[in-house]
Amino acid sequence: GSRVRVAMARDDTTLYVGWEVQDETPWVNGADGPEFLYARGDTVDLQLGTDAASDPKRTEPVKGDLRLSIGNFQGQPTAVVYRKVADEKKPKVFSSGVVKEYPMDSVVVLADAKVDAKVDAPGKRYVVEAAIPLKSLGLAIKDGLTLRGDFGATHGDKSGKDTLLRTHWNNQATGLVNDEVFELKMEPANWGEITFQ
């Protein structure tokens, strides 16, 4: 009952990403803070390693790796960027039943991201379109640049309070949905290659 289609484009200043998501209860999220959107219902997701020189087989995120998560926070489409390792510190510590403390160097709401969400409730689908300034991602793109990354979505339960399913393009190790730290973690070794033209 789920399907995700993604398109991405760019110009000199902006990354454009669009997601079309099939979902039984589209675009519902019960997060009490934007940093918890990924764990409390429907979101769309872009994970990206912005440093092309990073080891493609790395099992832990390094500087330049980020996760962009967009969800419906109190009626507004909201973009949050997570960086496990960052020079500019805006730290947040996450915990779960298994992991008592999982620190992120930086968790920020991207105020300069332009995000639009359209919900088709009868059709059980929604579309999210985001325009994200490259500078906000620490990203410089030239023709032929290949980076590792992944696209996906999280799907909430019928009450819109918890994530029940994670769907990703390349990372198939997404079955765990009952531990908020493991749901948050980036797994760069499971990302695919994205080439910009």
Protein Blocks (a to p, Z undefined) as FASTA:
>chain_A
ZZcdddddddfkbccdddddddfbghiafbfbfklmmmnoccddddddfblkbcfkbcbd
cehiacdddddeehiacdddddfbafbdcddddddfklmbacdfbdcddfkbccdddddf
knopadddddddfklnopacdehiacddddddddddfkopacfbdcdfklmclmbccbfk
lmmpccfklpccdddZZ
